[in-house]
């Protein structure tokens, strides 16, 4: 079984690969193709103890630090050219807009910390933070605060899920099927909600009724 094969991997090798993936996630935007969330969860399924999780978490946070720093420097150097490049346009303007709100909003630092939990968007915020001139120390402090929580939580979740699946292999297929159905239903609901909002915005508003002016009294 795949999980058995993953469980036999060297945790130090897994940690090194995770470090590299997360470093590229924030600097070269590979998180738009391979979300860091998935990489952390898969890495977690290979870990079976607190010590292994701690080593992988440390490596993951270092990877986040390197990726965020690289992304910030790219944004500082090249500005909006990355966003308007061919690869940037493929990401989608709505994702860039969402990341921009997090990088420049009034909530500032706390928003950057929570951005770690937003797939794809968390790959874009470092570049935008550099583009809009957010001070590096402030940016990296909040980014690391979110990264520590993000990496540790997902590694623990992956480890628990992997251990459960290995001990209850007969439940893997039914549970996976149920999760797939729920995910598909969620996608349909979200798309319909977005379509409804878009229709409401695009519908022309009714012009107000003209005011009735009473004739002057004689």
N, C-alpha and C positions, 0 to 999 in steps of 0.2 A: 504493500500500500504506500501511496505517496507520503503520507504523514510519517510512516515508519522510516522511510528514506530520509525525510527532513530531520527526524529526531536523531539520526546518526551523524549528522553534519557536525563538524568542529565548531563550537560556539565562538571561538576566536576568529575563524574564517567568516562566519556569519556576521560578526560584529564589524569586521573590516569591509565586507561588501556593503553593509548597511551604512557605514560611514561614507563610503564613496557615493552611494546612491543619493543620500541626503545632501551631500556637498554639491552634487550636480543639480539637484532639485531646485535649489534657490538661486543658482548662478547661471546655468545653461538651460533652464526651463524644461528639463526632462520630466518634471512633475506634471506638465500638461499632457504627457503621454502615459507615464507610469506614475500615478499618484503616490506620494510618500506614505500615505496611510496604508496602502496595500503592501508596500515593501516592509513597513514596520510590523504589520500583523503577520505576514508570512515569516518574518524573522522570529517573531514571538513563538510561533508554533514549533520551532526547533529547540526552544529553551525549556529546561525542566527544573530549574532551581533558582533561588534568590541570587546566588553569586553570578550565574550566567546572565540573568536579567540585568544585574547591575553593570556588568561589563558591557553588554550590548547597549544599555541606556547611555553609558558614558560615551561610547563610540558614536551613537546616534546624535547626541547633543553636540559633540565636536563637529560632526558632519553638518548639522544645522548651522553652527557658528561659521564654518567655512563657506557654506552656501549663501548664507545671509550676507556675509561680508563681501563675497564676490558679486552678488547681485546688487548690493548697494553701490559698490565701486563702478559697476557697469552702468547703472543708472546715473551716477554722478558724472561719468565720462561721456556717455553717448546720449543721455537725456531721452527724449521721446522717440528717437530713431528706432529703438528696439520695438516699441509699441506699434509703430507704423510700418515696420518691415513686413515682408511677405509672411514670415513665420508668426509675427505678432498679430497680423490680421486673421490668420487661421485660428488663433486662440479664441477670438470673439470679442467684440467691443464691450459686450455686457459684462464679461469677466474682468476686463481691464477697468471698467467703471466701478465695479464693486470693490476691487482691490484699491483703487484710487480713493474711494470713500474711507476705507480703513486706514490708509496711509496718511491722509490729510484731514480726517474728520476731527471734530472738537474733542472726542474721547481720546484721540491720540494713542498714547502708550497702551492702555488696556485693550484697545481695539487691535493693536498689533499682536498682543499676546494671544487673544482669542482667534486671530487669523490662522494660527497654526492648525486649527481643527477644520479649516475650510479647504477641501481639495481643490487643486489648480490655483485658486486665489492665493494660497500661501506661497506659491512659487513666484507670483507677480509682485507682491508687496515690497520685497527688498529693492527691486529695480525702481519701483515708483517712489519709495522713500528716498532713494538717492537722487532721482530725477527732481523731486520737489524740495531737495535741500534739507531734509530732516537731519539734525545733528547725529553723527554716527554713534556716539556714546549712548544717547537716549534711545536710538533705534535698536542697537544691539542688546541693551539691557532688557528692554521689554520683549524683544524677540526671543532671547534665551529663556526668559521666564516662561513664556508660552511653550517653547520647545521642550523644556524639561518635563512639564506636565504631559504634553502631547506624546512624546516618545515613550515615557515610562508607562502611561496609561494604556497605550496601544500594545506595547510589548507584554504587559501583564495580561491584557485581554486575549492576545494571540496565544500566550502560553497556556492559559486556562482552557481556551477553546481547543487547542491541540491536544492537551492531556485528556480532555473529555472525549474527543473524537477517537483517540487511540484506545480508550477503555470501553467505548460503546460504539464500535464500528458498525454494528447493525442499525444504528440510528442515524448514521451520517447521511444516507441517501434521502430518507423521509424528511429530515430536518432541512437539508439543503433545498429540497423541493419546495417546502413551505416558505423558506426565506426568499427563494426566487419568485414565488407568486406574490409575496408581500412587497418585494422590491418593484415588481412590474406594476402592481396596483398603485404604489406610491408615485411612480413615474407618471402614470396616467393622470392621477389626481393633480400633481404639480403642474403638468402641462395644461390641463383644463383650466386650472386656476390662473395661470399666466395668460392663457388665451382670453379668459374672461376679463382680466384687468386690461389687456391690450385693446379689446373691443370697447371697453368703457372709456378708455382714453381717446381712442380714435373717433368715437361717435360725436358728431357735431352737437354742440349745446344748443338748446332752444333759445331763440332770442326773446328777451323779456317782452311782455305785452305792453303796448304803448300806453302811456299815462293818459287818462281822460282829463281834459282841461275844461273846467266849467266856464261858461260864458260869463263875462263880467256883469255884475248887477247894475242895473240902471236906477 
